[in-house]
Amino acid sequence: MDNLQQIKQLQQQINLLKSYILAGTIIFAMLLLSSYRTKKDINDNIIRTQGIIIQDSLGRDRILIGNPIPYSKDRVRTNMEKVAKTWAKDLGGDKYMEWYKGYRHSANGIVFLNEEGYDKILVGDQLPDPNTGKRIVDAAGLMFNDDKGYERGGLGVSRTTEGSYRLVLGMDDEQGEALHMFILEDGTRGIRIAGTEGQMLMGSADANNSFFNNKEKFMGISVFNNDGKILWQKNALIDTNK
């Protein structure tokens, strides 16, 4: 092979090498750009803000999200004029409005409003007080109301001032508490069924428990009238009659 042919082959090899280098450079640039875009896209999917209000097609505030939730002009809970025209009429008038000033209306989480602005579903921490009274302790969990904002039930865990916890699952009717399951900070466990003639408690508790009104350690059923008097009680731990 003469020198001219060798030079031509060497030139072809160099050109091929250039092609490889160019192709490699393009692929590397594409990978680098893809990596940058992927990282950027991930960051773009994270929204950092203090509050979000989602409206319906008519411009009404329907979902409040925040820590705490943002104020909404459409929410009945924070509109004293609407409260006076609705709940106050049924719950005590001016006296109710004085009590209402001390209620907690905020929440850390999500509140869903219906078309009329009443709270329907609430999820989060430090949930609002019911519109019928203040909570004994702050609650975290789920709460659901009827179409007029009256509490109909929920599931929550609460921490007492002493640092203990209580867990409650409840369902309410027009008269108030109807069916509840609870685990209290002192170890009391129970199911409470309330009716127009009184209430029935099923569960377990230590001696001298204020719920079951028992003298000895208890596991059984207590039935009370509306005055709190025991109508019937069965303690399976000491009464073995069948």
C-alpha positions as CSV (number, residue, x, y, z in Angstrom):
1,M,0.0,0.0,0.0
2,D,1.5,3.3,-1.1
3,N,1.6,6.4,1.0
4,L,-1.3,8.1,-0.7
5,Q,-3.6,5.2,0.2
6,Q,-2.4,5.2,3.8
7,I,-3.2,9.0,4.0
8,K,-6.7,8.5,2.6
9,Q,-7.4,5.7,5.1
10,L,-6.1,7.8,7.9
11,Q,-8.3,10.7,6.8
12,Q,-11.3,8.4,6.7
13,Q,-10.6,7.2,10.3
14,I,-10.2,10.7,11.5
15,N,-13.5,11.7,9.9
16,L,-15.2,8.7,11.5
17,L,-13.7,9.6,14.8
18,K,-15.0,13.1,14.4
19,S,-18.4,11.7,13.7
20,Y,-18.3,9.6,16.9
21,I,-17.1,12.6,18.9
22,L,-19.9,14.8,17.5
23,A,-22.5,12.1,18.2
24,G,-21.2,11.5,21.7
25,T,-21.2,15.2,22.4
26,I,-24.9,15.5,21.2
27,I,-26.0,12.5,23.3
28,F,-24.2,13.9,26.4
29,A,-25.8,17.3,25.9
30,M,-29.2,15.7,25.6
31,L,-28.7,13.7,28.8
32,L,-27.5,16.7,30.6
33,L,-30.4,18.8,29.4
34,S,-32.8,16.0,30.2
35,S,-31.4,15.7,33.7
36,Y,-31.7,19.5,34.2
37,R,-35.3,19.5,33.0
38,T,-36.2,16.5,35.2
39,K,-34.9,18.3,38.2
40,K,-36.5,21.5,37.2
41,D,-39.9,19.8,36.6
42,I,-39.8,18.2,40.0
43,N,-39.2,21.5,41.6
44,D,-42.0,23.1,39.5
45,N,-44.4,20.5,40.9
46,I,-43.9,21.7,44.5
47,I,-46.1,24.6,45.5
48,R,-45.0,26.6,48.5
49,T,-47.6,29.0,49.7
50,Q,-49.5,29.9,52.9
51,G,-53.0,29.3,51.7
52,I,-55.1,28.2,48.7
53,I,-58.8,29.0,48.0
54,I,-60.5,26.9,45.3
55,Q,-63.7,28.3,43.8
56,D,-66.5,26.8,41.8
57,S,-67.7,27.8,38.3
58,L,-69.8,30.6,39.9
59,G,-66.9,32.1,41.8
60,R,-67.9,30.9,45.2
61,D,-65.2,29.8,47.6
62,R,-65.6,26.0,48.1
63,I,-62.2,24.6,49.4
64,L,-59.9,26.3,51.9
65,I,-56.4,25.0,52.3
66,G,-53.8,26.3,54.6
67,N,-51.9,26.4,57.9
68,P,-54.1,28.0,59.1
69,I,-56.8,28.0,56.4
70,P,-57.3,31.4,54.7
71,Y,-60.2,33.7,55.4
72,S,-63.2,33.4,53.0
73,K,-65.9,36.0,52.5
74,D,-68.3,33.1,51.6
75,R,-67.7,31.1,54.8
76,V,-70.6,31.3,57.2
77,R,-68.4,30.4,60.2
78,T,-66.6,33.8,60.0
79,N,-69.5,36.0,58.9
80,M,-71.2,37.2,62.1
81,E,-74.2,38.6,60.2
82,K,-74.9,35.2,58.6
83,V,-74.4,33.5,62.0
84,A,-76.9,35.8,63.6
85,K,-79.5,35.2,60.9
86,T,-79.0,31.4,61.0
87,W,-77.7,29.6,64.0
88,A,-78.4,32.3,66.6
89,K,-82.1,32.0,66.0
90,D,-82.2,28.4,67.1
91,L,-79.4,28.4,69.7
92,G,-80.1,31.4,72.0
93,G,-80.0,34.7,70.1
94,D,-77.9,37.4,71.6
95,K,-76.6,35.1,74.3
96,Y,-75.4,32.6,71.7
97,M,-73.6,35.4,69.8
98,E,-71.7,36.3,73.0
99,W,-70.7,32.6,73.4
100,Y,-69.8,32.4,69.7
101,K,-67.2,35.1,70.0
102,G,-65.0,32.7,72.0
103,Y,-65.3,29.8,69.6
104,R,-62.4,28.6,67.4
105,H,-63.1,28.9,63.7
106,S,-59.7,28.3,62.2
107,A,-58.0,25.0,61.3
108,N,-54.7,23.7,60.0
109,G,-55.7,21.6,57.0
110,I,-58.6,21.6,54.5
111,V,-62.2,22.8,54.9
112,F,-64.8,22.0,52.2
113,L,-67.7,24.4,52.0
114,N,-71.1,23.8,50.4
115,E,-72.8,26.1,48.0
116,E,-74.3,28.2,50.9
117,G,-70.9,28.6,52.6
118,Y,-71.4,26.1,55.5
119,D,-68.5,23.9,56.6
120,K,-69.2,20.4,55.3
121,I,-66.0,18.4,55.7
122,L,-62.9,19.3,57.7
123,V,-59.6,17.5,57.8
124,G,-56.6,18.5,59.7
125,D,-55.1,19.6,63.0
126,Q,-56.7,21.9,65.6
127,L,-60.1,21.7,64.0
128,P,-62.7,24.3,64.7
129,D,-65.2,24.1,67.6
130,P,-68.6,22.9,66.7
131,N,-71.1,25.7,66.3
132,T,-72.9,24.5,69.4
133,G,-70.0,24.8,71.9
134,K,-66.3,24.8,72.6
135,R,-64.2,21.7,72.6
136,I,-62.6,20.5,75.9
137,V,-59.3,19.8,74.0
138,D,-58.0,20.5,70.5
139,A,-58.7,17.7,68.0
140,A,-56.9,16.4,65.0
141,G,-58.7,14.3,62.5
142,L,-61.9,14.4,60.4
143,M,-65.2,16.2,61.0
144,F,-68.3,16.2,58.9
145,N,-71.4,18.4,59.1
146,D,-74.9,18.6,57.7
147,D,-76.0,21.1,55.0
148,K,-76.5,23.8,57.7
149,G,-73.1,23.4,59.3
150,Y,-74.2,21.3,62.4
151,E,-71.7,18.6,63.3
152,R,-72.9,15.1,62.4
153,G,-69.8,13.2,63.3
154,G,-66.1,12.7,63.0
155,L,-63.0,10.8,64.0
156,G,-60.3,12.6,66.1
157,V,-57.4,12.2,68.4
158,S,-57.0,14.8,71.2
159,R,-54.3,15.6,73.7
160,T,-55.2,16.7,77.2
161,T,-53.5,19.4,79.1
162,E,-51.7,16.7,81.1
163,G,-50.2,15.3,77.8
164,S,-52.4,12.2,77.5
165,Y,-54.5,11.2,74.4
166,R,-58.1,10.3,73.8
167,L,-59.5,8.8,70.6
168,V,-63.2,9.3,69.6
169,L,-65.3,8.1,66.7
170,G,-68.8,9.7,66.8
171,M,-72.0,10.1,64.9
172,D,-74.7,12.7,65.9
173,D,-78.3,13.3,65.1
174,E,-80.6,16.3,65.5
175,Q,-80.7,15.8,69.3
176,G,-76.9,15.6,69.6
177,E,-74.5,12.7,70.3
178,A,-76.1,9.5,69.1
179,L,-73.4,6.8,68.8
180,H,-69.8,7.1,70.0
181,M,-66.8,4.8,70.3
182,F,-64.0,6.1,72.6
183,I,-60.7,5.3,74.2
184,L,-60.0,7.8,77.0
185,E,-56.7,8.9,78.5
186,D,-57.4,6.9,81.7
187,G,-57.8,3.6,79.8
188,T,-61.6,3.7,79.7
189,R,-62.9,2.0,76.5
190,G,-66.5,2.1,75.4
191,I,-69.4,2.4,73.1
192,R,-72.1,4.9,73.9
193,I,-75.6,4.8,72.4
194,A,-77.9,7.6,73.2
195,G,-81.7,7.8,72.7
196,T,-84.7,9.9,73.8
197,E,-85.1,7.8,77.0
198,G,-81.5,7.7,78.1
199,Q,-78.3,6.1,77.1
200,M,-76.5,2.8,77.1
201,L,-72.7,2.3,77.7
202,M,-70.8,-0.8,76.8
203,G,-67.1,-1.2,77.6
204,S,-64.5,-1.6,80.3
205,A,-63.1,0.7,83.0
206,D,-61.3,0.8,86.3
207,A,-63.2,1.0,89.5
208,N,-65.2,4.1,90.4
209,N,-65.4,5.3,86.8
210,S,-67.5,8.4,86.2
211,F,-68.9,7.1,82.9
212,F,-70.1,3.7,83.9
213,N,-70.8,4.6,87.6
214,N,-69.2,1.4,88.8
215,K,-67.7,0.5,92.1
216,E,-65.5,-2.4,91.0
217,K,-63.3,-3.0,88.0
218,F,-65.8,-3.1,85.1
219,M,-66.5,-4.9,81.9
220,G,-70.1,-4.9,80.8
221,I,-73.1,-2.7,80.2
222,S,-74.7,0.2,82.0
223,V,-78.1,1.7,81.1
224,F,-79.0,5.2,82.4
225,N,-82.1,7.3,82.2
226,N,-82.0,11.0,81.2
227,D,-81.3,12.0,84.8
228,G,-78.2,9.8,85.0
229,K,-79.8,7.1,87.2
230,I,-78.8,3.5,86.5
231,L,-81.7,1.5,85.1
232,W,-79.8,-1.7,84.6
233,Q,-76.1,-2.7,84.9
234,K,-74.3,-5.9,84.1
235,N,-70.6,-6.4,85.1
236,A,-69.3,-9.6,83.6
237,L,-66.2,-9.5,85.9
238,I,-68.2,-10.1,89.0
239,D,-71.7,-11.2,87.9
240,T,-71.4,-14.6,86.3
241,N,-75.1,-15.4,86.2
242,K,-76.3,-16.4,82.8
